[in-house]
């Protein structure tokens, strides 16, 4: 059974930095993509950053230049380095791992980790 586990959230002041990590396990296949999403109170979940197994990345506009996503394929682990944090970055950060097997796509989600940026 696939498991996705996040770690590293917390409370930080505006302008500070945090790094969150996520490890996916439970399959012999490589995850095609892993990404971070966030959900602020009373808002929809949104993509923050995503990285493929080949290293291609994409970011939502509001975090470009401040956040960096990276991945260790051997460990099925993805990291999100967040710098110059702003109060609007506050939310629950969820990790998602995408697996494509036999022309089917499977998305697995973690439980989320809280990131709070104080002003």
DODRENDREN-735776 format. One record per residue: chain; residue in one letter; x, y, z of N, C-alpha, C, O, CB in turn. Coordinates in Angstrom, 1 decimal. Glycine has a CB too. Layout:
DODRENDREN-735776
(A; A; (X; Y; Z); (X; Y; Z); (X; Y; Z); (X; Y; Z); (X; Y; Z))
...
This chain:
DODRENDREN-735776
(A; X; (0.8; -1.2; 0.0); (0.0; 0.0; 0.0); (0.9; 1.3; 0.0); (1.8; 1.4; 0.8); (-1.0; 0.0; 1.2))
(A; X; (0.6; 2.2; -0.9); (1.4; 3.4; -1.0); (1.1; 4.3; 0.2); (-0.1; 4.5; 0.6); (1.1; 4.1; -2.3))
(A; X; (2.2; 4.8; 0.8); (2.1; 5.8; 1.8); (2.8; 7.1; 1.4); (3.9; 7.0; 0.8); (2.6; 5.3; 3.2))
(A; X; (2.2; 8.2; 1.8); (2.9; 9.5; 1.5); (2.9; 10.2; 2.8); (1.9; 10.5; 3.5); (2.1; 10.4; 0.4))
(A; X; (4.1; 10.6; 3.3); (4.3; 11.2; 4.6); (5.1; 12.5; 4.5); (6.2; 12.5; 4.0); (5.0; 10.2; 5.6))
(A; X; (4.5; 13.6; 5.0); (5.1; 14.9; 5.0); (5.7; 15.2; 6.4); (5.3; 14.6; 7.4); (4.1; 16.0; 4.6))
(A; X; (6.7; 16.1; 6.4); (7.3; 16.5; 7.6); (7.9; 17.9; 7.4); (8.1; 18.3; 6.3); (8.3; 15.5; 8.1))
(A; X; (8.1; 18.6; 8.5); (8.8; 19.9; 8.4); (8.1; 21.2; 8.5); (8.7; 22.2; 8.4); (9.6; 19.9; 7.2))
(A; X; (6.8; 21.1; 8.6); (6.0; 22.4; 8.7); (6.3; 23.0; 10.1); (7.1; 22.5; 10.9); (4.5; 22.1; 8.6))
(A; X; (5.6; 24.2; 10.3); (5.8; 24.9; 11.5); (5.4; 26.3; 11.4); (4.8; 26.8; 10.5); (7.2; 24.7; 12.0))
(A; X; (5.9; 27.1; 12.4); (5.6; 28.5; 12.5); (6.9; 29.3; 12.3); (7.9; 29.0; 12.8); (5.0; 28.8; 13.9))
(A; X; (6.7; 30.3; 11.4); (7.9; 31.1; 11.1); (7.4; 32.5; 10.9); (6.3; 32.8; 10.5); (8.6; 30.6; 9.8))
(A; X; (8.3; 33.4; 11.1); (8.0; 34.9; 10.9); (8.1; 35.2; 9.5); (8.8; 34.6; 8.7); (8.9; 35.8; 11.8))
(A; X; (7.4; 36.3; 9.1); (7.5; 36.7; 7.7); (8.9; 37.0; 7.3); (9.7; 37.7; 8.1); (6.6; 38.0; 7.6))
(A; X; (9.3; 36.6; 6.2); (10.7; 36.8; 5.7); (11.6; 35.6; 6.0); (12.7; 35.5; 5.5); (11.2; 38.0; 6.3))
(A; X; (11.1; 34.7; 6.8); (11.8; 33.5; 7.2); (11.8; 32.4; 6.2); (11.2; 32.5; 5.1); (11.4; 33.0; 8.6))
(A; X; (12.4; 31.3; 6.6); (12.5; 30.1; 5.7); (12.0; 28.8; 6.4); (12.1; 28.7; 7.6); (13.9; 29.9; 5.2))
(A; X; (11.5; 27.9; 5.6); (11.2; 26.6; 6.1); (11.5; 25.6; 5.0); (11.4; 25.9; 3.8); (9.7; 26.5; 6.6))
(A; X; (11.7; 24.4; 5.4); (11.8; 23.3; 4.4); (10.9; 22.2; 4.8); (10.9; 21.7; 5.9); (13.3; 22.8; 4.2))
(A; X; (10.0; 21.8; 3.9); (9.2; 20.6; 4.1); (9.6; 19.5; 3.2); (10.1; 19.6; 2.1); (7.7; 21.0; 3.8))
(A; X; (9.4; 18.3; 3.7); (9.9; 17.1; 3.0); (8.7; 16.1; 2.9); (7.7; 16.1; 3.7); (11.0; 16.4; 3.8))
(A; X; (8.8; 15.2; 1.9); (7.7; 14.2; 1.7); (8.4; 13.0; 1.1); (9.2; 13.0; 0.2); (6.6; 14.8; 0.8))
(A; X; (8.0; 11.9; 1.7); (8.5; 10.6; 1.2); (7.3; 9.7; 0.9); (6.4; 9.5; 1.7); (9.4; 9.9; 2.3))
(A; X; (7.4; 9.1; -0.3); (6.4; 8.2; -0.7); (7.0; 6.8; -0.8); (8.1; 6.6; -1.2); (5.8; 8.5; -2.1))
(A; X; (6.2; 5.8; -0.3); (6.7; 4.4; -0.3); (5.6; 3.4; -0.6); (4.4; 3.8; -0.6); (7.3; 4.1; 1.1))
(A; X; (6.0; 2.2; -0.7); (5.0; 1.1; -0.9); (4.7; 0.6; -2.3); (3.8; -0.1; -2.5); (3.7; 1.6; -0.3))
(A; X; (5.6; 1.0; -3.2); (5.5; 0.5; -4.5); (6.9; 0.2; -5.1); (7.8; 0.9; -4.8); (4.7; 1.5; -5.4))
(A; X; (6.9; -0.7; -6.1); (8.2; -1.0; -6.8); (8.4; 0.0; -7.9); (9.5; 0.1; -8.5); (8.2; -2.4; -7.2))
(A; X; (7.3; 0.7; -8.3); (7.4; 1.6; -9.4); (7.9; 3.0; -9.0); (7.8; 3.4; -7.8); (6.0; 1.8; -10.1))
(A; X; (8.5; 3.7; -9.9); (8.9; 5.1; -9.6); (7.8; 6.0; -9.8); (7.0; 5.9; -10.7); (10.1; 5.5; -10.5))
(A; X; (7.7; 7.0; -9.0); (6.6; 8.0; -9.1); (6.9; 8.9; -10.2); (8.0; 9.5; -10.3); (6.4; 8.7; -7.8))
(A; X; (6.0; 9.1; -11.1); (6.2; 10.0; -12.3); (6.4; 11.4; -11.9); (7.1; 12.2; -12.5); (5.1; 9.8; -13.3))
(A; X; (5.7; 11.8; -10.9); (5.7; 13.2; -10.5); (5.4; 13.3; -9.0); (4.6; 12.5; -8.5); (4.8; 14.1; -11.3))
(A; X; (6.0; 14.3; -8.3); (5.6; 14.6; -7.0); (5.5; 16.0; -6.8); (6.2; 16.8; -7.5); (6.7; 14.0; -6.0))
(A; X; (4.6; 16.4; -6.0); (4.3; 17.9; -5.9); (3.8; 18.3; -4.5); (3.4; 17.5; -3.7); (3.4; 18.3; -6.9))
(A; X; (3.7; 19.6; -4.3); (3.2; 20.2; -3.1); (2.0; 21.1; -3.5); (2.0; 21.8; -4.4); (4.3; 21.0; -2.4))
(A; X; (1.0; 20.9; -2.7); (-0.2; 21.7; -2.8); (-0.4; 22.4; -1.5); (0.1; 21.9; -0.5); (-1.5; 20.9; -3.3))
(A; X; (-1.2; 23.4; -1.5); (-1.5; 24.0; -0.2); (-3.0; 24.5; -0.2); (-3.6; 24.7; -1.2); (-0.6; 25.2; 0.1))
(A; X; (-3.5; 24.5; 1.0); (-4.9; 24.9; 1.2); (-5.0; 25.9; 2.4); (-4.7; 25.5; 3.5); (-5.8; 23.8; 1.4))
(A; X; (-5.3; 27.1; 2.1); (-5.5; 28.1; 3.2); (-7.0; 28.0; 3.6); (-7.8; 27.5; 2.9); (-5.2; 29.6; 2.6))
(A; X; (-7.2; 28.5; 4.8); (-8.6; 28.5; 5.4); (-9.6; 29.1; 4.4); (-9.4; 30.2; 3.9); (-8.7; 29.2; 6.7))
(A; X; (-10.7; 28.4; 4.2); (-11.8; 28.8; 3.3); (-11.4; 29.0; 1.8); (-12.0; 29.8; 1.1); (-12.4; 30.1; 3.8))
(A; X; (-10.3; 28.4; 1.4); (-9.8; 28.5; 0.0); (-9.7; 27.1; -0.5); (-9.5; 26.1; 0.2); (-8.5; 29.3; -0.1))
(A; X; (-9.6; 27.1; -1.8); (-9.5; 25.8; -2.5); (-8.0; 25.4; -2.5); (-7.1; 26.2; -2.4); (-10.0; 25.8; -3.9))
(A; X; (-7.8; 24.1; -2.5); (-6.4; 23.6; -2.6); (-5.8; 24.0; -3.9); (-6.4; 23.9; -5.0); (-6.4; 22.1; -2.4))
(A; X; (-4.5; 24.5; -3.9); (-3.9; 24.9; -5.1); (-2.5; 24.3; -5.2); (-1.8; 24.0; -4.2); (-3.8; 26.4; -5.1))
(A; X; (-2.1; 24.1; -6.5); (-0.7; 23.6; -6.7); (0.3; 24.7; -6.3); (0.1; 25.9; -6.7); (-0.5; 23.2; -8.2))
(A; X; (1.3; 24.3; -5.6); (2.4; 25.2; -5.3); (3.6; 24.9; -6.2); (4.1; 25.8; -6.8); (2.9; 25.0; -3.8))
(A; X; (4.0; 23.7; -6.2); (5.2; 23.3; -7.1); (5.1; 21.8; -7.3); (4.6; 21.0; -6.6); (6.5; 23.7; -6.4))
(A; X; (5.7; 21.4; -8.5); (5.6; 20.0; -8.9); (6.9; 19.7; -9.6); (7.5; 20.6; -10.3); (4.4; 19.7; -9.8))
(A; X; (7.3; 18.4; -9.5); (8.6; 18.0; -10.2); (8.4; 16.6; -10.7); (7.8; 15.7; -10.0); (9.8; 18.1; -9.2))
(A; X; (8.8; 16.4; -11.9); (8.7; 15.1; -12.5); (10.0; 14.2; -12.2); (10.9; 14.7; -11.7); (8.5; 15.2; -14.1))
(A; X; (9.9; 13.0; -12.5); (11.0; 12.1; -12.3); (12.2; 12.5; -13.1); (13.4; 12.2; -12.8); (10.7; 10.6; -12.6))
(A; X; (12.0; 13.2; -14.2); (13.1; 13.7; -15.1); (13.6; 15.1; -14.6); (14.6; 15.6; -15.2); (12.6; 13.8; -16.5))
(A; X; (13.0; 15.6; -13.6); (13.5; 16.9; -13.1); (12.8; 18.2; -13.6); (13.2; 19.2; -13.2); (14.9; 17.0; -13.4))
(A; X; (11.8; 18.0; -14.4); (11.1; 19.2; -14.8); (10.2; 19.7; -13.7); (9.6; 19.0; -13.0); (10.2; 18.9; -16.1))
(A; X; (10.2; 21.1; -13.6); (9.5; 21.7; -12.5); (8.5; 22.7; -13.0); (8.7; 23.3; -14.0); (10.5; 22.3; -11.5))
(A; X; (7.5; 22.9; -12.2); (6.6; 24.1; -12.4); (6.1; 24.6; -11.1); (6.0; 23.8; -10.1); (5.4; 23.7; -13.3))
(A; X; (5.9; 25.9; -11.0); (5.6; 26.6; -9.8); (4.4; 27.5; -10.1); (4.2; 28.0; -11.2); (6.8; 27.4; -9.3))
(A; X; (3.6; 27.7; -9.0); (2.6; 28.7; -9.2); (3.3; 30.1; -9.1); (4.3; 30.2; -8.5); (1.5; 28.6; -8.0))
(A; X; (2.7; 31.0; -9.8); (3.3; 32.3; -10.0); (3.7; 33.0; -8.6); (4.8; 33.6; -8.6); (2.4; 33.3; -10.7))
(A; X; (2.9; 32.9; -7.6); (3.1; 33.6; -6.4); (4.4; 33.1; -5.6); (4.8; 33.8; -4.7); (1.9; 33.5; -5.5))
(A; X; (4.9; 32.0; -6.0); (6.1; 31.5; -5.2); (7.3; 31.4; -6.1); (8.4; 31.1; -5.6); (5.8; 30.1; -4.7))
(A; X; (7.2; 31.8; -7.3); (8.4; 31.8; -8.2); (9.5; 32.7; -7.6); (9.2; 33.8; -7.3); (8.0; 32.2; -9.6))
(A; X; (10.7; 32.2; -7.6); (11.8; 33.0; -7.1); (12.0; 32.9; -5.6); (13.0; 33.3; -5.1); (11.6; 34.4; -7.5))
(A; X; (11.0; 32.3; -4.9); (11.1; 32.2; -3.4); (11.2; 30.7; -3.0); (11.8; 30.4; -2.0); (9.9; 32.9; -2.8))
(A; X; (10.4; 29.9; -3.7); (10.4; 28.4; -3.4); (11.2; 27.6; -4.4); (11.2; 28.0; -5.6); (8.9; 27.9; -3.3))
(A; X; (11.8; 26.5; -3.9); (12.5; 25.6; -4.8); (12.1; 24.2; -4.4); (12.2; 23.8; -3.3); (14.0; 25.8; -4.6))
(A; X; (11.6; 23.5; -5.4); (11.3; 22.1; -5.2); (12.5; 21.2; -5.8); (13.0; 21.5; -6.8); (10.0; 21.7; -5.9))
(A; X; (12.8; 20.1; -5.1); (13.8; 19.2; -5.5); (13.4; 17.8; -5.1); (12.5; 17.6; -4.4); (15.2; 19.6; -4.9))
(A; X; (14.1; 16.9; -5.7); (13.7; 15.5; -5.5); (14.8; 14.5; -5.5); (15.8; 14.7; -6.2); (12.7; 15.1; -6.7))
(A; X; (14.7; 13.5; -4.6); (15.7; 12.4; -4.6); (15.0; 11.2; -5.1); (14.2; 10.6; -4.3); (16.3; 12.2; -3.1))
(A; X; (15.2; 10.9; -6.3); (14.4; 9.7; -6.9); (14.7; 8.4; -6.2); (13.8; 7.6; -6.1); (14.7; 9.6; -8.4))
(A; X; (15.9; 8.2; -5.8); (16.3; 7.0; -5.1); (15.5; 6.8; -3.9); (15.2; 5.6; -3.5); (17.8; 6.9; -4.9))
(A; X; (15.1; 7.8; -3.2); (14.4; 7.8; -2.0); (12.9; 8.1; -2.1); (12.2; 8.1; -1.1); (15.0; 8.7; -1.0))
(A; X; (12.5; 8.4; -3.3); (11.1; 8.8; -3.6); (10.7; 9.9; -2.6); (9.7; 9.9; -2.0); (10.2; 7.6; -3.4))
(A; X; (11.7; 10.9; -2.5); (11.5; 12.0; -1.5); (11.5; 13.3; -2.3); (12.4; 13.5; -3.1); (12.5; 12.0; -0.4))
(A; X; (10.7; 14.2; -1.9); (10.6; 15.5; -2.5); (10.7; 16.6; -1.4); (10.2; 16.4; -0.3); (9.3; 15.7; -3.4))
(A; X; (11.4; 17.6; -1.7); (11.6; 18.7; -0.7); (11.1; 20.0; -1.3); (11.1; 20.2; -2.5); (13.2; 18.8; -0.4))
(A; X; (10.6; 20.8; -0.5); (10.2; 22.2; -0.8); (10.9; 23.2; 0.1); (10.6; 23.3; 1.3); (8.6; 22.3; -0.8))
(A; X; (11.9; 23.9; -0.5); (12.6; 24.9; 0.3); (11.8; 26.2; 0.1); (11.6; 26.7; -1.0); (14.1; 25.1; -0.2))
(A; X; (11.3; 26.8; 1.2); (10.5; 28.0; 1.1); (11.3; 29.2; 1.8); (11.5; 29.1; 3.0); (9.1; 27.8; 1.8))
(A; X; (11.6; 30.2; 1.0); (12.3; 31.3; 1.5); (11.5; 32.6; 1.3); (10.5; 32.6; 0.6); (13.7; 31.5; 0.7))
(A; X; (11.8; 33.6; 2.1); (11.1; 34.9; 2.0); (9.6; 34.7; 2.2); (8.8; 35.2; 1.4); (11.4; 35.6; 0.7))
(A; X; (9.3; 33.9; 3.2); (7.9; 33.5; 3.4); (7.0; 34.7; 3.7); (7.5; 35.7; 4.4); (7.8; 32.5; 4.5))
(A; X; (5.8; 34.7; 3.3); (4.8; 35.7; 3.5); (3.6; 35.2; 4.3); (3.4; 34.0; 4.2); (4.4; 36.4; 2.2))
(A; X; (2.9; 36.0; 5.0); (1.7; 35.5; 5.7); (0.7; 34.8; 4.7); (0.0; 33.8; 5.1); (1.0; 36.7; 6.3))
(A; X; (0.6; 35.2; 3.5); (-0.3; 34.6; 2.5); (0.2; 33.2; 2.1); (-0.5; 32.5; 1.4); (-0.4; 35.4; 1.3))
(A; X; (1.4; 32.8; 2.5); (1.8; 31.4; 2.3); (1.3; 30.4; 3.4); (1.5; 29.2; 3.3); (3.4; 31.3; 2.3))
(A; X; (0.6; 31.0; 4.3); (0.1; 30.1; 5.4); (-1.0; 29.2; 4.9); (-1.8; 29.5; 4.0); (-0.6; 31.0; 6.5))
(A; X; (-0.9; 27.9; 5.4); (-1.9; 26.9; 5.0); (-1.4; 25.5; 5.3); (-0.3; 25.4; 5.9); (-2.2; 27.0; 3.5))
(A; X; (-2.2; 24.6; 5.0); (-1.8; 23.2; 5.1); (-1.2; 22.8; 3.8); (-1.8; 22.9; 2.7); (-3.0; 22.3; 5.5))
(A; X; (0.0; 22.3; 3.9); (0.7; 21.8; 2.7); (0.6; 20.3; 2.6); (1.0; 19.6; 3.5); (2.2; 22.3; 2.8))
(A; X; (0.1; 19.9; 1.4); (-0.1; 18.5; 1.1); (0.9; 18.1; 0.0); (1.2; 18.8; -0.9); (-1.5; 18.3; 0.7))
(A; X; (1.4; 16.9; 0.2); (2.3; 16.3; -0.8); (1.4; 15.3; -1.6); (0.6; 14.6; -1.1); (3.5; 15.6; -0.2))
(A; X; (1.7; 15.3; -2.9); (1.0; 14.3; -3.8); (2.0; 13.6; -4.6); (3.0; 14.2; -5.1); (0.0; 15.1; -4.7))
(A; X; (1.8; 12.3; -4.8); (2.7; 11.5; -5.6); (1.9; 10.8; -6.7); (0.8; 10.2; -6.4); (3.4; 10.4; -4.8))
(A; X; (2.3; 11.0; -7.9); (1.6; 10.5; -9.1); (2.3; 9.3; -9.7); (3.5; 9.3; -9.9); (1.4; 11.6; -10.2))
(A; X; (1.5; 8.2; -9.9); (2.0; 7.0; -10.4); (1.3; 6.6; -11.7); (0.0; 6.6; -11.7); (2.0; 5.8; -9.4))
(A; X; (2.0; 6.3; -12.8); (1.3; 5.9; -14.0); (1.7; 4.4; -14.3); (2.9; 4.1; -14.5); (1.7; 6.8; -15.2))
(A; X; (0.7; 3.6; -14.3); (1.0; 2.2; -14.5); (-0.1; 1.6; -15.5); (-1.3; 1.8; -15.2); (1.0; 1.4; -13.2))
(A; X; (0.3; 1.0; -16.5); (-0.6; 0.4; -17.5); (-1.6; 1.4; -18.0); (-2.8; 1.1; -17.9); (-1.3; -0.8; -16.9))
(A; X; (-1.2; 2.6; -18.3); (-2.0; 3.6; -18.9); (-3.0; 4.2; -17.9); (-4.0; 4.9; -18.3); (-2.8; 3.1; -20.1))
(A; X; (-2.9; 3.9; -16.6); (-3.7; 4.5; -15.6); (-2.9; 5.4; -14.7); (-1.7; 5.1; -14.5); (-4.4; 3.4; -14.8))
(A; X; (-3.5; 6.4; -14.2); (-2.9; 7.4; -13.4); (-3.4; 7.3; -12.0); (-4.6; 7.3; -11.8); (-3.0; 8.8; -13.9))
(A; X; (-2.5; 7.2; -11.0); (-2.9; 7.1; -9.6); (-2.3; 8.3; -8.8); (-1.1; 8.5; -9.0); (-2.5; 5.7; -9.0))
(A; X; (-3.1; 9.0; -8.1); (-2.6; 10.1; -7.2); (-2.7; 9.7; -5.8); (-3.8; 9.2; -5.3); (-3.4; 11.4; -7.5))
(A; X; (-1.7; 9.8; -5.0); (-1.6; 9.5; -3.6); (-1.3; 10.8; -2.8); (-0.5; 11.6; -3.2); (-0.6; 8.4; -3.3))
(A; X; (-2.0; 10.9; -1.7); (-1.9; 12.2; -1.0); (-1.4; 11.9; 0.5); (-1.8; 10.9; 1.0); (-3.2; 12.9; -0.9))
(A; X; (-0.7; 12.8; 1.0); (-0.3; 12.8; 2.4); (-1.4; 13.4; 3.2); (-2.4; 14.0; 2.7); (1.0; 13.4; 2.6))
(A; X; (-1.2; 13.4; 4.5); (-2.1; 14.0; 5.5); (-2.0; 15.5; 5.6); (-2.9; 16.2; 6.1); (-2.0; 13.3; 6.8))
(A; X; (-0.9; 16.0; 5.2); (-0.7; 17.5; 5.2); (0.1; 17.9; 6.4); (0.2; 17.2; 7.5); (-2.0; 18.2; 5.3))
(A; X; (0.8; 19.0; 6.3); (1.6; 19.6; 7.3); (1.3; 21.1; 7.4); (1.3; 21.8; 6.3); (3.1; 19.3; 7.2))
(A; X; (1.1; 21.6; 8.6); (0.7; 23.0; 8.7); (1.9; 24.0; 8.6); (3.0; 23.7; 9.2); (0.0; 23.3; 10.0))
(A; X; (1.8; 25.0; 7.8); (2.8; 26.1; 7.7); (2.1; 27.3; 8.1); (1.1; 27.7; 7.4); (3.4; 26.1; 6.2))
(A; X; (2.6; 28.0; 9.1); (2.0; 29.3; 9.5); (3.1; 30.4; 9.5); (4.2; 30.2; 10.1); (1.4; 29.2; 10.9))
(A; X; (2.8; 31.4; 8.7); (3.8; 32.6; 8.6); (3.1; 33.7; 9.3); (2.1; 34.2; 9.0); (4.1; 32.9; 7.1))
(A; X; (3.8; 34.2; 10.4); (3.2; 35.3; 11.1); (3.8; 36.6; 10.6); (4.9; 36.7; 10.1); (3.6; 35.2; 12.6))
(A; X; (3.0; 37.7; 10.7); (3.4; 39.0; 10.2); (4.1; 39.8; 11.2); (4.6; 40.9; 11.0); (2.2; 39.8; 9.7))
